[in-house]
Every structure is written in C-alpha cells, then in structure tokens.
Amino acid sequence: EIIELIRFNSRMPDLVIGDLNAQVAALRTGERRFLEILEKFGRPTVDAAVQRMVEDGEARTRVALAELPQGSWTAVDWLDDDGITDDPVRMQVTVTIADGTFTVDFAGSSPATPGPINMPFGATIAICKVVLKALTSPDEPSNFGTTVPLEVRAEPGTLFHAVYPQPTFTLWTGIVAVELILKALAQGMPDRLPASSGGDVPGFMMVGIHPETGQMFAVSNNDPVGWGATPSHDG
C-alpha cells in the first residue's frame, strides 16, 4: 500500500519505484554481508572490532583538532530570500576549537522563515560533520567515532533547527552554511581552507513527453560553480 501511494504521487512512477527498489536491494545486500561476517568471526570478535574502529576514529579526530589553531571565530552571511518575501535571511555561526572539541553554534541566525529554506536539525548536524571530517581526517574512513568530538547548537524554531510545521526543503541552505562555517574558521586558519565557492549548485531540467512512448520524461543536471581553490593550487 505504501509503494502504491508513492507510485500514485509521482509523475514518473517507474523511475521512482526503480530507485526505491535499488535502495532496498542495497540494504538487503549489506545486511546479508554483515550476517556473513558475524557467522565467520562470531559476535564478540565483531563487537570488539567495531568498538576498536570507533575508538580509533575518535582518537584521530581529537589529535587532529589539537593540532589546529585553538580559539573561537564568528561569521555572518545572508541568504537572498526565502521565496515568500524579498527580505534577506541572516545566518550566523560561531565555531570554537578547544579541549579536543569542535563546537558549531548557530546562535544569532534568523528565526525560521515562512518559505521552505529552513533546515531540520539533523541536516544541520550533517553539514557540520562534513566540515569537521574535511579538517581532521579527510583520507580516513568515516565512522561514529570520527564525529564524537562534534557539538552542534541551534535553538529550536530557528533557520537551522526547524520544528513542525515550519517548512523545509532541500540542502540549498546547507550549501551556503558550509561556506559560512569555513568563513568563520578562515579567520584562524586561512592556510588550511579552500577559497569560497559560489555557495550554490545551479540546476537545469528538461521535461516533456517522449514522442515514441508517450511517457513523461525529465532530465536534470547540477552544475557547480567555482570550487576548490586553495593556497597551493587553483580551483
């Protein structure tokens, strides 16, 4: 019944259900492989290995944080609007590195807006994880331990911590927020960070009816703007 509900609410149900089936197949494959590992090595050994990887991930992050400049830096930026009004939307962040902890505090940011640019708190935590990982262990596999030293703060009901029924959409606000976090950090470690990007991923979409099948089609693509320049190379 749930699958039929999803199918009914899509203009291209075959593609949507195909994607859904692929995700289910990937999860079932992962489950099967993990059960094979448990059967081969036993639960105590697997548990110990998992715990060891988590502890190692946390230790590596804390060591890397200790090697970074210590301090607290604040940055402010603006979103153009929320799609409902033309008013700019304030974003503010304070990033603190101290005592082996990476704290990202969005106090000072706008209250949640009427337009769907607000972020669920889980999405806000996710973008902070991206920055922390890039700074501390970009070449190491990720696990729970690598982000244990992260603390994220955002008051409920604000731009970075939407609560029902405040509208949310995609991660566009998060793309600009990553730049905001880097803008704050750049005050303390400009040599370790890339130059600012355009803070956006412009997209285009072609939609129509296929002349042979009569089915609707949609082709979309995202084109990133200038990314990646560092003190040592061009973007």
Phi and psi in degrees as a GROMACS rama.xvg file:
@    title "Ramachandran Plot"
@    xaxis  label "Phi"
@    yaxis  label "Psi"
@TYPE xy
-66.6106  -43.1803  ILE-2
-61.8993  -41.1741  ILE-3
-66.5229  -34.5278  GLU-4
-62.9475  -43.8622  LEU-5
-63.4482  -44.9829  ILE-6
-60.6774  -43.1567  ARG-7
-65.1697  -30.1789  PHE-8
-94.1389  13.8613  ASN-9
-117.502  142.338  SER-10
-77.5074  -18.4022  ARG-11
-131.311  69.0066  MET-12
-61.301  -33.7818  PRO-13
-63.2901  -41.4998  ASP-14
-68.0107  -41.3391  LEU-15
-65.5285  -46.7333  VAL-16
-67.1861  -33.9336  ILE-17
-61.8473  -44.2607  GLY-18
-62.0238  -43.6774  ASP-19
-61.7182  -44.8025  LEU-20
-63.1967  -37.292  ASN-21
-63.9659  -40.5137  ALA-22
-66.3251  -41.8921  GLN-23
-61.9694  -42.7195  VAL-24
-62.6296  -39.8605  ALA-25
-64.1344  -41.8326  ALA-26
-65.9026  -41.5696  LEU-27
-66.1698  -36.9749  ARG-28
-64.3414  -44.6261  THR-29
-60.9811  -41.225  GLY-30
-62.3211  -45.2686  GLU-31
-63.3012  -43.2083  ARG-32
-65.6028  -38.6957  ARG-33
-67.4079  -39.0425  PHE-34
-63.6667  -34.3427  LEU-35
-64.1778  -39.6952  GLU-36
-63.9438  -42.8949  ILE-37
-61.2032  -42.2081  LEU-38
-66.9798  -36.0855  GLU-39
-74.1478  -42.3284  LYS-40
-107.441  -19.4947  PHE-41
91.8178  149.749  GLY-42
-61.4882  -45.0112  ARG-43
-59.2197  -41.8137  PRO-44
-66.1148  -43.5865  THR-45
-63.84  -44.1949  VAL-46
-59.2361  -43.7219  ASP-47
-64.899  -39.428  ALA-48
-65.9326  -42.1961  ALA-49
-61.6522  -46.27  VAL-50
-62.0709  -38.473  GLN-51
-64.4995  -41.4698  ARG-52
-66.1068  -39.9259  MET-53
-63.9962  -46.2132  VAL-54
-62.6231  -39.6466  GLU-55
-66.0137  -41.4239  ASP-56
-61.3762  -43.8655  GLY-57
-65.2283  -43.5003  GLU-58
-62.2977  -43.3193  ALA-59
-62.1575  -40.9531  ARG-60
-65.2113  -42.9519  THR-61
-67.2397  -37.8419  ARG-62
-63.2026  -44.6852  VAL-63
-63.6282  -39.8764  ALA-64
-63.3976  -38.2743  LEU-65
-65.1516  -25.3642  ALA-66
-85.9552  -11.5021  GLU-67
-82.6741  159.622  LEU-68
-56.7192  138.377  PRO-69
-97.8322  139.894  GLN-70
156.562  -168.653  GLY-71
-136.285  131.243  SER-72
-136.223  140.776  TRP-73
-119.761  142.377  THR-74
-139.522  150.513  ALA-75
-127.559  141.025  VAL-76
-149.24  178.373  ASP-77
-136.849  139.014  TRP-78
-86.3481  146.247  LEU-79
-57.2292  -46.1599  ASP-80
-173.702  179.835  ASP-81
-108.883  9.08848  ASP-82
85.3876  -10.3878  GLY-83
-105.208  -47.0579  ILE-84
-118.217  172.664  THR-85
-95.0302  9.90825  ASP-86
-75.4244  131.39  ASP-87
-60.8735  149.096  PRO-88
-113.065  121.535  VAL-89
-78.5164  133.385  ARG-90
-119.715  133.337  MET-91
-139.306  141.854  GLN-92
-143.479  145.503  VAL-93
-122.807  122.181  THR-94
-109.483  130.01  VAL-95
-125.697  129.81  THR-96
-116.494  114.954  ILE-97
-164.568  142.742  ALA-98
54.6123  38.1849  ASP-99
72.0231  17.372  GLY-100
-123.888  143.83  THR-101
-114.211  107.406  PHE-102
-109.886  128.923  THR-103
-121.098  115.952  VAL-104
-120.125  119.779  ASP-105
-95.3192  18.8104  PHE-106
-58.1569  139.314  ALA-107
99.3649  -8.73672  GLY-108
-78.0651  164.492  SER-109
-61.3355  149.4  SER-110
-59.6918  162.788  PRO-111
-55.9161  141.857  ALA-112
-98.0334  160.476  THR-113
-66.3749  -31.0813  PRO-114
-82.2609  159.077  GLY-115
-82.7455  59.4467  PRO-116
-114.406  2.41104  ILE-117
-73.4102  156.835  ASN-118
-115.306  132.074  MET-119
-60.6613  149.049  PRO-120
-61.199  -33.1995  PHE-121
-61.9185  -38.3257  GLY-122
-68.0491  -36.6908  ALA-123
-62.6436  -43.1126  THR-124
-60.8769  -39.5176  ILE-125
-61.9134  -42.6105  ALA-126
-68.596  -31.9458  ILE-127
-68.2764  -35.6638  CYS-128
-61.6316  -39.322  LYS-129
-59.1018  -47.2473  VAL-130
-65.6326  -45.6284  VAL-131
-59.4688  -45.466  LEU-132
-63.1866  -42.0846  LYS-133
-64.1745  -32.3887  ALA-134
-80.3827  -31.1247  LEU-135
-109.78  -41.7646  THR-136
-150.546  60.0099  SER-137
-64.4309  -22.5452  PRO-138
-100.013  2.93717  ASP-139
-102.782  150.37  GLU-140
-61.068  148.109  PRO-141
-87.8639  145.221  SER-142
-153.318  178.911  ASN-143
-53.8998  -38.1413  PHE-144
-64.4489  -30.9074  GLY-145
-65.4058  -19.7374  THR-146
-114.925  9.5806  THR-147
-57.6308  -36.9789  VAL-148
-73.803  2.72995  PRO-149
-90.1286  133.938  LEU-150
-128.006  124.541  GLU-151
-118.44  133.875  VAL-152
-126.747  132.159  ARG-153
-159.367  125.651  ALA-154
-65.4313  135.709  GLU-155
-56.7704  141.085  PRO-156
89.4973  7.88279  GLY-157
-111.48  175.938  THR-158
-52.4626  -37.7546  LEU-159
-100.834  10.7417  PHE-160
-151.946  69.3731  HIS-161
-68.7458  144.02  ALA-162
-126.885  150.564  VAL-163
-56.2359  135.542  TYR-164
-100.069  28.5463  PRO-165
-64.1293  133.234  GLN-166
-77.4168  140.124  PRO-167
-126.389  167.054  THR-168
-145.646  -118.571  PHE-169
-99.4252  -166.699  THR-170
-91.5995  20.7364  LEU-171
-59.6522  -43.7796  TRP-172
-59.6037  -37.4162  THR-173
-64.7804  -33.7943  GLY-174
-61.5922  -44.4124  ILE-175
-70.6768  -33.238  VAL-176
-66.8671  -33.6465  ALA-177
-58.6619  -44.8683  VAL-178
-61.7023  -36.5367  GLU-179
-63.5109  -43.7765  LEU-180
-63.1507  -43.3523  ILE-181
-65.6187  -34.6954  LEU-182
-61.7036  -39.6837  LYS-183
-66.9972  -47.4686  ALA-184
-64.0502  -31.7889  LEU-185
-60.5842  -22.6179  ALA-186
-67.2586  -25.8055  GLN-187
-107.771  -17.9876  GLY-188
-149.729  59.295  MET-189
-60.3542  -26.7835  PRO-190
-76.5278  -10.301  ASP-191
-102.857  -1.80926  ARG-192
-120.845  151.932  LEU-193
-75.5315  161.101  PRO-194
-65.2328  157.832  ALA-195
-62.3651  140.44  SER-196
-90.8069  -174.713  SER-197
-73.3247  -4.38969  GLY-198
65.5176  30.7535  GLY-199
-158.139  164.493  ASP-200
-132.151  88.9658  VAL-201
-62.2573  136.976  PRO-202
-124.762  153.229  GLY-203
-131.947  155.14  PHE-204
-141.931  137.424  MET-205
-112.578  125.364  MET-206
-128.037  138.982  VAL-207
-173.502  -170.261  GLY-208
-109.463  126.13  ILE-209
-65.3378  127.814  HIS-210
-66.8267  -21.9576  PRO-211
-95.9696  -39.5811  GLU-212
-96.3616  -21.4422  THR-213
77.0005  3.7235  GLY-214
-89.1051  148.737  GLN-215
-69.2591  142.981  MET-216
-130.142  156.002  PHE-217
-144.818  128.719  ALA-218
-121.357  121.639  VAL-219
-126.312  156.228  SER-220
-151.462  144.995  ASN-221
-111.933  129.665  ASN-222
-114.128  106.718  ASP-223
-68.9467  145.507  PRO-224
-85.343  -179.163  VAL-225
-49.7191  119.268  GLY-226
-130.099  155.072  TRP-227
97.5584  -5.97126  GLY-228
-66.3241  140.37  ALA-229
-131.647  174.348  THR-230
-59.4252  -16.826  PRO-231
-107.192  -11.8787  SER-232
-158.979  160.568  HIS-233
-72.3557  162.622  ASP-234
